[in-house]
Amino acid sequence: MKSLACPQEVLNRIEDPNIGHPVDEFEPLPADSNEYRRASRKLLLVLNSLMEMLKEDSVRWWSIQFALGTVHCEGRSMTEVANEIGVCRAAISRQATEICRRLSLPTSRYMKSEQSQEAFRQSRRAQL
């Protein structure tokens, strides 16, 4: 799988408050938003670091991507990703659904809706 890590120079810019964010050149923000910006930059750094660590566990990494509906899922299906990493689609789907449930998030556009999931569940139970 190709590396999807954030380039180190971008991370350095985010981490260093003296350099500023690349967007600042085009859309500078008022001075009173600095605390929020610093907190946001730190959170981005933490999230990028966590995602980098999780890449060792491909199923969990992709489950998070599908649960949150990140750009890494653009143009890809769970089945396609599952085949690439050597697991079944259900392994990714199950974890993505659990992430959404635990975080009280709606399903992302890459997942079946909760109603659809329940209909499939009931249909499966009726077959057993």
C-alpha positions in Angstrom: 0.0 0.0 0.0 1.3 3.5 -0.8 2.2 5.8 2.0 -0.6 8.3 2.8 1.4 10.1 5.5 1.4 13.9 5.7 4.7 15.3 4.4 7.1 16.2 7.2 7.4 19.8 6.0 3.7 20.2 6.4 3.8 18.7 9.8 6.6 21.1 10.7 4.6 24.1 9.5 1.6 23.0 11.6 3.7 22.4 14.7 5.7 25.7 14.6 3.4 28.6 15.5 6.0 31.1 14.1 5.8 29.7 10.6 2.0 29.7 10.3 -0.3 27.6 8.3 -0.1 27.6 4.4 -3.6 28.9 4.1 -2.7 32.0 6.1 -1.1 33.5 3.0 -4.5 33.5 1.2 -7.0 33.8 4.1 -5.4 35.4 7.1 -7.5 35.0 10.3 -8.1 37.7 12.9 -5.6 37.7 15.9 -8.3 36.5 18.4 -8.4 33.1 16.7 -4.8 32.2 17.5 -5.6 30.0 20.5 -8.1 28.0 18.5 -5.6 27.7 15.6 -2.8 26.5 17.9 -5.2 23.9 19.4 -6.3 22.8 15.9 -2.8 22.4 14.7 -1.8 20.4 17.7 -4.9 18.2 17.2 -4.0 17.7 13.5 -0.5 16.6 14.5 -1.8 14.2 17.1 -4.4 12.7 14.6 -1.8 12.4 11.9 0.6 10.6 14.3 -2.1 8.3 15.5 -3.1 7.4 11.9 0.5 6.7 11.1 0.8 4.3 14.0 -2.5 2.6 13.1 -1.3 1.9 9.5 0.5 -1.2 11.0 -3.0 -2.6 11.6 -4.5 -2.3 8.2 -8.0 -3.5 9.1 -8.3 -1.0 11.9 -6.8 1.9 9.9 -9.2 1.3 7.0 -12.1 0.8 9.4 -11.4 4.3 10.8 -11.1 5.8 7.3 -14.5 4.3 6.2 -16.2 5.2 9.5 -15.1 8.8 9.3 -15.5 9.0 5.5 -12.1 10.4 4.9 -10.6 11.2 1.4 -8.6 8.0 1.5 -11.8 6.1 0.7 -12.6 8.3 -2.4 -13.3 6.0 -5.3 -12.7 2.8 -3.4 -15.1 0.2 -2.0 -14.7 -1.7 1.2 -14.6 -4.9 -0.8 -11.7 -3.6 -3.0 -9.7 -2.5 0.1 -10.4 -5.8 1.9 -9.1 -7.8 -1.1 -5.9 -5.6 -1.1 -5.2 -6.2 2.5 -6.3 -9.9 2.5 -9.4 -9.8 4.7 -13.1 -10.1 4.1 -15.2 -6.9 3.7 -17.2 -7.7 6.8 -14.0 -7.4 8.9 -13.7 -3.7 7.9 -17.4 -3.0 8.0 -17.9 -4.5 11.5 -15.1 -2.3 13.0 -16.3 0.8 11.1 -19.8 0.3 12.4 -18.5 -0.2 15.9 -16.5 3.0 15.7 -19.6 4.9 14.6 -21.7 3.4 17.4 -19.1 4.1 20.1 -18.6 7.7 19.0 -22.3 8.3 18.3 -21.5 9.2 14.7 -23.9 8.7 11.8 -22.6 6.2 9.2 -20.4 7.8 6.6 -21.4 7.9 2.9 -19.1 4.9 2.3 -21.2 2.7 4.6 -24.7 1.3 4.6 -27.2 3.3 6.5 -28.2 2.1 10.0 -31.7 1.2 8.6 -30.1 -0.8 5.8 -27.8 -2.6 8.3 -30.8 -3.5 10.4 -32.8 -4.8 7.4 -29.8 -7.0 6.4 -29.5 -8.2 10.0 -33.2 -9.1 10.2 -33.1 -10.8 6.9 -30.1 -12.9 7.9 -31.7 -13.9 11.2 -34.8 -15.0 9.3 -32.7 -17.3 7.1 -31.1 -19.0 10.1 
